[in-house]
Amino acid sequence: MGEDWILPGRNCGACGYGTCDEFFAAIQSGTRKKEECPFSSQHLCQEIPCTQAVPGTVDILGDSFDFILHPLPGECSARKILLPFRPDLVEKWEIQPGDILTGRPMGAGCPVQHVLLVLSANKVSGVIVTHVIGPLYSRGREVKDLEAYHIIGFEGMVESVRQVPVFGRRMRFLPAYCMMNLAHTGVVNQVFSRKEGLQVRVEDIRLL
């Protein structure tokens, strides 16, 4: 393992581990190889910085964003609200809390397939509320593949970068766990204060 290799810090789970630190421990024990990390190339890591490496105001394309959306207290990621291209599958497949889904948010133009843990699923509307989780969690478990879905919204705690979320305004934000480190846009339709900070819901998600 080259000493110049820097852990990407993305915690994407693509290597089969929940965090980069866990993967690094496996490398040190000799059970895994650096090349099994999709970001093992030093050049690639420099070209695709993780969220923590962002100077604070720009995404991977150099575009600015207004705030970062973090998980609600005690949760693993900001909540992602989605609608399958076929909403009837919620009832047909009996999707319910605890189920694991896979699929790509094609409606918003994201190129990354996500692994999702269901928090709630509405059989009438087809809307599903989820957490984004790593592939490791899904290993050995039943997975329901939606293939494609629309991102309806996100909900989480705000870390303001350029400005505080404003109700009714379309704003640029970065989901803290985004593997692409790419800013999203959405309309802020809920803002309320709690002791931990501002909790916000953003809808009509687009990558612009």
C-alpha positions in Angstrom: 0.0 0.0 0.0 1.5 3.3 -1.1 2.2 5.6 1.8 0.9 8.5 -0.3 -2.6 7.1 -0.5 -5.1 9.2 1.5 -8.4 7.6 2.8 -11.2 9.2 0.7 -13.3 9.7 3.8 -16.5 9.2 1.8 -17.9 6.3 3.9 -19.9 5.3 0.7 -19.9 1.5 1.6 -19.0 0.5 -1.9 -16.0 -1.5 -0.5 -18.4 -3.5 1.7 -17.6 -1.7 5.0 -19.6 1.0 6.7 -16.7 3.5 7.0 -13.4 4.2 5.5 -11.7 3.6 8.8 -13.2 0.0 9.0 -12.0 -0.6 5.4 -8.5 0.7 6.3 -8.4 -1.7 9.4 -9.2 -4.6 7.0 -6.3 -3.5 4.7 -3.9 -3.4 7.7 -5.0 -6.9 8.7 -4.3 -8.1 5.2 -7.9 -9.2 4.5 -8.6 -6.5 1.9 -6.6 -4.6 -0.7 -6.5 -0.8 -1.3 -7.6 -1.3 -4.9 -11.0 -2.6 -3.7 -11.8 1.0 -2.8 -13.4 2.7 -5.9 -11.6 5.9 -4.9 -8.2 4.2 -4.3 -6.5 6.3 -7.0 -4.8 9.2 -5.4 -5.6 11.3 -8.5 -9.3 10.3 -8.2 -9.4 11.2 -4.6 -8.0 14.6 -5.4 -10.5 15.2 -8.2 -13.5 14.0 -6.2 -13.1 15.4 -2.7 -15.3 14.2 0.2 -17.7 16.4 2.0 -15.2 17.2 4.8 -12.6 18.3 2.2 -15.0 20.9 0.7 -13.6 24.4 1.5 -17.1 25.2 2.8 -18.8 26.9 -0.1 -18.4 24.8 -3.3 -19.2 21.3 -4.6 -17.3 19.0 -6.9 -18.0 21.3 -9.9 -16.9 24.4 -8.0 -20.5 25.6 -7.7 -21.6 27.2 -4.5 -24.3 25.9 -2.2 -26.3 27.5 0.6 -26.3 24.8 3.3 -25.4 21.2 4.1 -28.1 18.8 5.1 -27.1 16.5 8.0 -29.1 13.6 9.6 -31.7 14.2 12.2 -30.3 13.5 15.7 -29.8 9.8 16.2 -30.2 8.9 12.5 -27.7 7.7 9.9 -28.5 10.1 7.0 -30.8 12.9 6.1 -34.2 11.4 5.3 -34.8 10.9 1.6 -38.4 11.0 0.4 -39.0 9.2 -2.9 -41.6 8.1 -5.4 -41.0 5.0 -7.5 -41.6 5.2 -11.2 -44.2 2.6 -10.5 -45.9 3.7 -7.2 -48.1 0.6 -7.3 -45.1 -1.5 -6.3 -45.4 -0.2 -2.7 -48.7 -2.1 -2.4 -47.8 -5.0 -4.7 -44.5 -5.7 -3.0 -45.9 -4.9 0.4 -43.0 -2.4 1.1 -42.9 -1.6 4.7 -40.6 -0.1 7.4 -37.3 -2.0 7.7 -37.3 -3.2 4.0 -34.1 -2.5 2.0 -34.6 -0.9 -1.5 -32.1 -0.3 -4.3 -32.5 2.0 -7.2 -31.3 5.1 -9.0 -32.9 8.6 -8.7 -33.3 9.0 -12.4 -35.8 11.8 -12.2 -33.2 14.1 -10.7 -30.4 12.9 -13.0 -28.2 11.3 -10.3 -25.9 8.6 -11.8 -25.5 6.7 -8.5 -27.5 3.7 -7.4 -28.5 4.0 -3.8 -29.2 1.4 -1.1 -32.1 2.6 1.1 -33.7 1.6 4.4 -37.4 2.2 4.5 -38.8 4.3 7.3 -42.4 4.5 6.0 -44.3 3.6 2.9 -47.7 5.0 1.8 -49.8 2.5 -0.2 -52.1 5.3 -1.4 -49.6 7.8 -2.8 -46.6 5.4 -3.2 -44.4 7.9 -1.4 -41.6 6.2 0.6 -39.4 7.8 3.3 -36.0 6.3 3.6 -32.4 6.6 4.9 -29.5 6.1 2.6 -27.3 3.2 3.9 -24.2 1.5 2.6 -24.2 -1.8 0.6 -22.7 -3.6 3.6 -26.0 -3.4 5.5 -27.8 -5.1 2.7 -25.6 -8.1 2.4 -27.4 -11.3 3.2 -30.7 -9.6 3.4 -33.7 -9.4 1.0 -33.5 -6.4 -1.3 -36.3 -5.0 -3.4 -34.9 -3.3 -6.5 -37.1 -0.3 -7.6 -34.6 0.3 -10.5 -35.7 3.9 -10.8 -37.4 6.5 -8.7 -38.1 10.2 -8.4 -36.6 12.2 -5.4 -39.5 14.0 -3.8 -37.5 15.6 -1.0 -35.0 15.5 1.8 -35.4 16.3 5.5 -32.6 16.9 8.0 -30.6 19.3 10.2 -29.0 22.3 8.6 -25.4 23.5 8.6 -25.5 26.9 7.0 -22.7 27.7 4.6 -23.7 30.8 2.7 -27.2 31.5 4.1 -29.9 30.2 6.4 -32.7 28.3 4.6 -35.6 30.6 3.7 -39.2 29.2 3.5 -40.6 29.1 0.0 -37.2 29.7 -1.8 -35.4 27.4 -4.1 -32.0 26.9 -2.7 -28.8 24.9 -3.3 -27.8 22.4 -0.7 -25.5 19.5 -0.3 -26.7 16.2 1.3 -23.8 15.4 3.8 -23.5 11.8 2.6 -23.6 12.5 -1.2 -21.0 10.3 -2.8 -20.9 12.7 -5.8 -20.3 15.7 -3.6 -22.7 17.4 -5.9 -25.0 20.3 -4.8 -28.8 19.7 -5.2 -31.5 22.3 -5.5 -34.9 22.3 -3.9 -37.7 24.4 -2.5 -37.6 24.8 1.2 -41.1 24.1 2.4 -40.6 23.5 6.1 -38.3 25.1 8.6 -38.5 24.9 12.4 -36.2 25.4 15.2 -35.3 22.7 17.8 -32.6 22.6 20.5 -30.1 20.9 18.1 -30.6 23.5 15.4 -32.8 24.1 12.3 -34.7 21.1 10.9 -35.6 21.6 7.3 -37.5 19.8 4.6 -36.7 20.5 0.9 -38.8 19.3 -2.0 -38.9 19.4 -5.8 -35.3 18.2 -6.0 -33.3 18.9 -9.1 -29.6 18.7 -10.0 -29.1 22.1 -11.7 
